[in-house]
Structures are given as structure tokens and as C-alpha cells.
Amino acid sequence: MGCGRWCGLGLLPVALMVTLSCSFLTTFIIAWKEGHIDPAFPYISDTGADPPESCVFTLMLSLCSFLVFCIVFVRYKQVAEYNKQDVLRVLRLNRWGSYVGYLAAFGMLVVASFQEIYVGVVHLTGATMTFAGGVVYGIMQCVMTYRMQAGQTTMQRGRLLLVRMVINLLTAICFVNTMVFMAVSHKQFHVENNYHLNASMHWKKGDGGYEAHIASTVSEWAMGFLFAIFFLTFFKEFQRINLDVHIRLRLHEDFSFGVDRQPLNEGIARLDEENNHGDDGVW
């Protein structure tokens, strides 16, 4: 039995986890080797701020954004299919949840495309869309997990709901910690030795706000992986889903786009008739 048939669309959250981990690890190593960051917990965005690591960061995070978009879409269709006869508020929550998920995926694409040291405002806007949108999306998914009935026993639903609630709670705590300690660290930040360039990406222990900076960056890294783990909880449910593509050739449809085809058809008919007469003369 092939993995595709066994896993179904469960490969999507697995692919997201693998791609996101490879993205963070690869850009971190390159940025560290190039001397662009210090190894003591930089922000995730710092590892993709300068070339050549910024190229890898953009490529792989854009792929992650696409995978998140796909997962959100599949989850939306799954919930809609399982709850055709359910109350309207579940279907409405599912629809709005997909909008929030798409917003988070788009924010990830913005983060990948706009480096913080060049267009910081746009980059931070995208990061906020991703992290805040991810937390809200997680809350909405927990509510829908509680309400969904099909395909699971009460014990299975309770276990899955508990896992998702714990992950989402930890993610929300990390999000608050990241934002609060970031604000504190930048307020306290001053460079003790002014000779090192890009000081905000090379925090030293003597620089003001160093402890708050570490607390913020550790929370951000934890939050990034918690997001991937949360999506990984969809694996079991996505195993039951397969994607089928149907290609239909529309032979009998008119693609003339409003052009009168009658003169053209009459001309083609006359040419066919002349060719037939010509062939009779040869034979």
C-alpha cells in the first residue's frame, strides 16, 4: 500500500512541519556562518534578513505559506462535509475560520517577501497577521472540534480537543510574551559598545534589554513550532481525505467570444467542397 493512499491528505501537515523546520534550521545555520546573527536565540526574521540566507528564507517560507493555505482549505471542506445537517453557527464559524486561516497564510507570505531591515513596518504587519491570526484560528478550530460529531468517539474527541486546547493555550502565551518582551527590550535597548554593526541583530549581554530580548525570541521560536504542531494534529483526520482531479474536455462549447461564426463556417464548407472536387479530378 503506497504512502499516498495510506496517508491521504495527511501528508499536508507533515510536509508543513518538515518544510518549516528545514527553513528555520537552514537559514539559521547560513546566517550564523555568515556572521549576520549571534547564535543565542535571534528572532526568526533575523535569520532571513540578509542575503544569501534571505533567498532561502523567502523560498521556503513561501512554500510554507502555500501549505498552510492548502491545509486551511482542506479543513474547511472537511468540516463543511461532516456538518451538512448541523446547526448554522457551526458552518458559519467554519467559514469565518477559513478566512482567518487564509489571512494567517497571507501574513506568512508577507513575512517571507519583505525583510525586516528594509521594510520593517510591512514585515511586522505580516508577522502580526500570521501569529495573531494563527492564535484566533486555533481557538475557532478548538470550538469546532468540540462540536464535530462524525467519525470519532466521545473519548477520541475529548483527547483531541484537549491536545489542541493545550497547544493553542501555549501558543497564545508565547504570542503575548513575544510582543510584551519585544516592546520592553526595545524600550530598554542601548548599545554599550557602539562599534558592532546591526546592533539590534547582535545583542550583547551588556546591551540594555538583553534579558527581555532573549525572553521574546525564545517565545517566538516556541510559537513557530507550536503552530506547526497544531496543524500536525489534523493528520489523523486528513488521512480519510483523498484529492481527485477530474479533467473534462469541453468539445461542444462555443469559444467564439461573441464573434459571428456563420460566415467562417460557410467559408470552411466551400473550401471542403472545392477540395473534394479537385480530388475527383486528380483520381
LUMZATI-830782 format. One record per residue (C-alpha): x, y, z. Coordinates in steps of 0.001 Angstrom, whole numbers, plus 524288, in hexadecimal, padded with zeros to 5 digits. Example, Ala and Ser with C-alpha at 12.3 -4.5 7.8 and 13.67 -1.06 7.14 Angstrom:
BEGIN
+-------+-------+-------+
|  east | north |    up |
+-------+-------+-------+
| 8300C | 7EE6C | 81E78 |
| 83566 | 7FBDC | 81BE4 |
+-------+-------+-------+
This chain:
BEGIN
+-------+-------+-------+
|  east | north |    up |
+-------+-------+-------+
| 80000 | 80000 | 80000 |
| 805E0 | 80CFC | 7FBF1 |
| 8080B | 817D5 | 805A7 |
| 7FF56 | 820F1 | 7FDC0 |
| 7F3B7 | 817A4 | 7FF59 |
| 7F6D6 | 814E6 | 80DA4 |
| 7F915 | 8230F | 8117B |
| 7EF0C | 82985 | 808C0 |
| 7F036 | 8383D | 80A38 |
| 7F6A4 | 835FF | 8176A |
| 8032E | 8386E | 80FEA |
| 7FFF7 | 846FB | 80FD5 |
| 80226 | 849BC | 81E6B |
| 80DF4 | 840BA | 81E5B |
| 813A7 | 84820 | 812CB |
| 81143 | 854FC | 819E4 |
| 81859 | 85044 | 82611 |
| 823FC | 84B54 | 81E43 |
| 824D7 | 85754 | 81578 |
| 823A9 | 860F6 | 820B3 |
| 82E09 | 859DD | 828AF |
| 83754 | 85935 | 81D1B |
| 834EE | 86799 | 81A3A |
| 83820 | 86C11 | 82801 |
| 843E3 | 86329 | 82958 |
| 849B3 | 86631 | 81BFD |
| 84882 | 874F0 | 81CE5 |
| 84D8E | 874DD | 82AED |
| 859D2 | 86D5A | 82729 |
| 85C8B | 875CA | 81B32 |
| 85A63 | 88296 | 82287 |
| 8630C | 87E06 | 82DBE |
| 86DEF | 87998 | 8249A |
| 86D3E | 8869B | 81D55 |
| 86E44 | 88E07 | 82A25 |
| 8612B | 894BA | 8286D |
| 85BA0 | 89016 | 83575 |
| 8601E | 88B36 | 842A1 |
| 85C87 | 87D1A | 845D7 |
| 855EF | 880CF | 852C2 |
| 847BF | 880E2 | 84E4B |
| 84611 | 88B55 | 843EB |
| 83873 | 88E5A | 83EFD |
| 833ED | 88535 | 8343A |
| 83367 | 890C5 | 82AE2 |
| 84194 | 89429 | 82E11 |
| 845DD | 8873A | 8281B |
| 84026 | 88B53 | 81AFF |
| 84341 | 899D7 | 81AB6 |
| 84FBB | 899F9 | 81283 |
| 853E5 | 892AB | 8063D |
| 856CE | 887BA | 80396 |
| 84E3E | 88239 | 80E70 |
| 84336 | 88BA0 | 80AFE |
| 841A9 | 88496 | 7FDE5 |
| 83FCD | 8777A | 8049B |
| 836FC | 87DC3 | 80EC5 |
| 82E15 | 8838D | 8045D |
| 82D77 | 87708 | 7FC6C |
| 82A9F | 86D97 | 80777 |
| 8218F | 87663 | 80F50 |
| 819B7 | 87914 | 802F7 |
| 81843 | 86A66 | 80168 |
| 813CD | 86990 | 80F9A |
| 809CD | 87426 | 80CD0 |
| 80479 | 86C3E | 80174 |
| 803A0 | 86002 | 809ED |
| 7FC55 | 86776 | 8148D |
| 7F2CD | 86C71 | 80A48 |
| 7F088 | 85E7D | 80592 |
| 7EE96 | 8594B | 81366 |
| 7E4DC | 86403 | 816A6 |
| 7DD48 | 86138 | 80A1F |
| 7DCEE | 8527B | 80C6C |
| 7D8BE | 85481 | 81A83 |
| 7CDE1 | 85D9E | 81617 |
| 7C8BD | 853A8 | 80C47 |
| 7C9D0 | 848AA | 81646 |
| 7C1FA | 84FC4 | 820AE |
| 7B7E1 | 85407 | 816A9 |
| 7B650 | 845FD | 811E7 |
| 7B517 | 84024 | 81F8A |
| 7AB42 | 84A4F | 8240B |
| 7A1D9 | 84B7B | 818AB |
| 79644 | 8499A | 821C3 |
| 79C1D | 850CE | 82D57 |
| 79805 | 85DB7 | 832FF |
| 79ACE | 869CB | 82B16 |
| 7A439 | 86FB5 | 834EA |
| 7ADEE | 8648E | 8331A |
| 7AE20 | 86687 | 82471 |
| 7AF43 | 8752E | 82660 |
| 7BA7B | 8734D | 82FEA |
| 7C0F9 | 86A46 | 8261C |
| 7BFF5 | 8747B | 81B5D |
| 7C555 | 87F85 | 823AF |
| 7CFDC | 8768A | 828E7 |
| 7D484 | 873FE | 81B19 |
| 7D545 | 882A8 | 818A9 |
| 7DDD4 | 8844E | 824B9 |
| 7E65A | 878E8 | 82062 |
| 7E822 | 87EC2 | 812E1 |
| 7EBD0 | 88BA1 | 8193F |
| 7F637 | 884CD | 82161 |
| 7FB7A | 87DF2 | 81539 |
| 7FC12 | 88ADD | 80DEE |
| 80314 | 89119 | 8197A |
| 80D53 | 88670 | 818A2 |
| 80F37 | 889B2 | 80A44 |
| 810FF | 8980F | 80DD6 |
| 81B39 | 89457 | 8180A |
| 82262 | 88C41 | 80DDD |
| 8222B | 896F0 | 80390 |
| 825A2 | 8A31F | 80B7E |
| 831EB | 8A28D | 813E1 |
| 83159 | 8A985 | 820F7 |
| 83D9B | 8B1CE | 81F06 |
| 83890 | 8B7AD | 81251 |
| 829CE | 8B8D9 | 81404 |
| 827E1 | 8B69F | 82272 |
| 819F9 | 8BBB0 | 8237B |
| 814E7 | 8B2B2 | 818C7 |
| 81C8F | 8A73C | 81E63 |
| 81744 | 8A947 | 82C27 |
| 80986 | 8AACE | 826BC |
| 80AC8 | 89DAA | 81FFB |
| 81052 | 89766 | 82C49 |
| 804EF | 89C8A | 8345B |
| 7FB49 | 89759 | 82A40 |
| 801DC | 88A08 | 82AE9 |
| 80323 | 8889C | 83999 |
| 7F68E | 88F50 | 83DE0 |
| 7EF02 | 888F0 | 832CA |
| 7F4B1 | 87BBB | 83668 |
| 7F068 | 87D09 | 84493 |
| 7E290 | 88117 | 840C5 |
| 7E1F8 | 87625 | 836B3 |
| 7E61D | 86C71 | 8412C |
| 7DB5F | 8710F | 84A5E |
| 7D11C | 86F9B | 83FBF |
| 7D60F | 861FD | 83C6F |
| 7D51F | 85E00 | 84ABA |
| 7C6EF | 86252 | 84AF7 |
| 7C403 | 85AB3 | 83E89 |
| 7CB2D | 84EC5 | 843C5 |
| 7C240 | 84F37 | 84F97 |
| 7B610 | 84FD5 | 84701 |
| 7B9D0 | 84626 | 83C5E |
| 7B392 | 838B6 | 83DF2 |
| 7B672 | 830A6 | 831DC |
| 7C107 | 82657 | 8318F |
| 7C585 | 82704 | 83FBC |
| 7C186 | 82168 | 84CC1 |
| 7BF7A | 82A19 | 85891 |
| 7CC88 | 825EA | 85E4A |
| 7D3D1 | 828AB | 85190 |
| 7CD83 | 8360C | 85059 |
| 7D0C8 | 83946 | 85E5E |
| 7DEFE | 83546 | 85CCC |
| 7E0B0 | 83CC0 | 85023 |
| 7D9DA | 848B4 | 85597 |
| 7E297 | 84893 | 8619C |
| 7EEF7 | 847BE | 85943 |
| 7EAA3 | 852F2 | 85095 |
| 7E684 | 85B55 | 85C17 |
| 7F39C | 85966 | 862EF |
| 7FB53 | 85C64 | 8568C |
| 7F32D | 86863 | 853AF |
| 7F427 | 86D3D | 861BB |
| 802F8 | 86BFB | 86160 |
| 80324 | 872D9 | 85431 |
| 7FB0A | 87E1F | 8597D |
| 8041B | 87F6E | 8654A |
| 80FF9 | 87F8A | 85C69 |
| 80994 | 889D3 | 853BF |
| 80704 | 892DA | 85F58 |
| 814C4 | 8909B | 864A6 |
| 81AD1 | 89378 | 85764 |
| 813A4 | 8A04A | 855AD |
| 8151D | 8A517 | 863C4 |
| 8237F | 8A1B9 | 8655A |
| 8266F | 8A714 | 857CD |
| 820BB | 8B42A | 85BBD |
| 82824 | 8B3F8 | 868AC |
| 83518 | 8B027 | 8627E |
| 83463 | 8BAB7 | 8580A |
| 830C2 | 8C4D1 | 86232 |
| 83C81 | 8C117 | 86A94 |
| 845A9 | 8BEC5 | 85F2D |
| 85256 | 8C643 | 85E8C |
| 85F4D | 8C1F2 | 858D4 |
| 86A2A | 8C16E | 862CA |
| 87490 | 8C080 | 85844 |
| 870B1 | 8C807 | 84C2F |
| 87A77 | 8C188 | 8433E |
| 87288 | 8B58C | 83F89 |
| 869B0 | 8B737 | 833BA |
| 85B70 | 8B353 | 83332 |
| 85B27 | 8B3D4 | 841F5 |
| 84CEE | 8AFCE | 842C6 |
| 8509D | 8A2B0 | 83C72 |
| 85CCF | 8A11A | 844E9 |
| 857F0 | 8A30B | 852BB |
| 862BE | 8A247 | 85CE1 |
| 860F7 | 89FC1 | 86B49 |
| 86544 | 8AD8F | 86E2C |
| 85ADD | 8B37A | 8655C |
| 84E9E | 8B871 | 86BD4 |
| 842BE | 8AF92 | 86B37 |
| 84ABE | 8A355 | 8686B |
| 8431D | 89A92 | 871CA |
| 83602 | 89F2F | 86C6A |
| 83B27 | 89D29 | 85EA0 |
| 83E9F | 88EF5 | 86186 |
| 8314A | 88CA6 | 867B9 |
| 82AC3 | 8923C | 85B8A |
| 832B9 | 88A72 | 851B4 |
| 83156 | 87D99 | 8591E |
| 82297 | 87FA7 | 8595F |
| 82268 | 8827B | 84AD0 |
| 829DA | 8761B | 84759 |
| 820FA | 86E18 | 85017 |
| 8150F | 8746E | 849F1 |
| 819B3 | 87140 | 83C30 |
| 81B3A | 862D1 | 83F26 |
| 80E98 | 86255 | 84701 |
| 80748 | 8672E | 83AFE |
| 80CF3 | 85C15 | 832F1 |
| 809AB | 85237 | 83DA4 |
| 7FBB9 | 8574B | 83E39 |
| 7F9FE | 854FA | 82FA4 |
| 80013 | 84797 | 8318C |
| 7F44D | 843D6 | 839E6 |
| 7EC57 | 843B6 | 82D49 |
| 7F42F | 8380F | 82853 |
| 7EAEE | 82D71 | 82D2C |
| 7DEDD | 83443 | 827D5 |
| 7E552 | 83773 | 81AD7 |
| 7E8C3 | 82912 | 8190E |
| 7DA8E | 826B1 | 81567 |
| 7DB15 | 830D6 | 80A89 |
| 7E012 | 82EA5 | 7FCBC |
| 7E17F | 838AA | 7F202 |
| 7DC34 | 834F5 | 7E4A2 |
| 7DE4A | 83D6C | 7D8A7 |
| 7D4AD | 83C0F | 7CD6D |
| 7D818 | 841B4 | 7C018 |
| 7CCA6 | 843B9 | 7B6D8 |
| 7CEB6 | 847D8 | 7A8CE |
| 7C3C5 | 850FA | 7A499 |
| 7C285 | 84D4C | 7963A |
| 7B50C | 8529A | 79375 |
| 7B621 | 86000 | 7999B |
| 7B73E | 86C5C | 79189 |
| 7C3B6 | 8742D | 79451 |
| 7C12D | 87E87 | 789F8 |
| 7BFE5 | 88927 | 79481 |
| 7B490 | 89002 | 78DAF |
| 7BA07 | 88F39 | 77FBE |
| 7B076 | 88B32 | 7751A |
| 7B54A | 87DD8 | 770B9 |
| 7AB8C | 87BCB | 7657B |
| 7B3BD | 8822F | 75A97 |
| 7BFA8 | 87A97 | 75F31 |
| 7B83E | 86DB9 | 75F38 |
| 7B2CC | 87062 | 7518F |
| 7C078 | 87374 | 74C82 |
| 7C5E7 | 866D3 | 7523C |
| 7BABA | 85F2F | 74BED |
| 7BDAC | 86528 | 73E7B |
| 7CC25 | 861DD | 73FBE |
| 7C8F4 | 853D9 | 7434E |
| 7C006 | 852BF | 7377D |
| 7CA60 | 85851 | 72E46 |
| 7D4AF | 84F24 | 733B2 |
| 7CBC5 | 8438D | 731A6 |
| 7C965 | 8475C | 72369 |
| 7D7DE | 8494E | 72157 |
| 7DAD1 | 83BF0 | 72698 |
| 7D0DE | 835EB | 71D3A |
| 7D7DA | 83C45 | 711D3 |
| 7E503 | 836B2 | 715CD |
| 7E035 | 828E3 | 717A8 |
+-------+-------+-------+
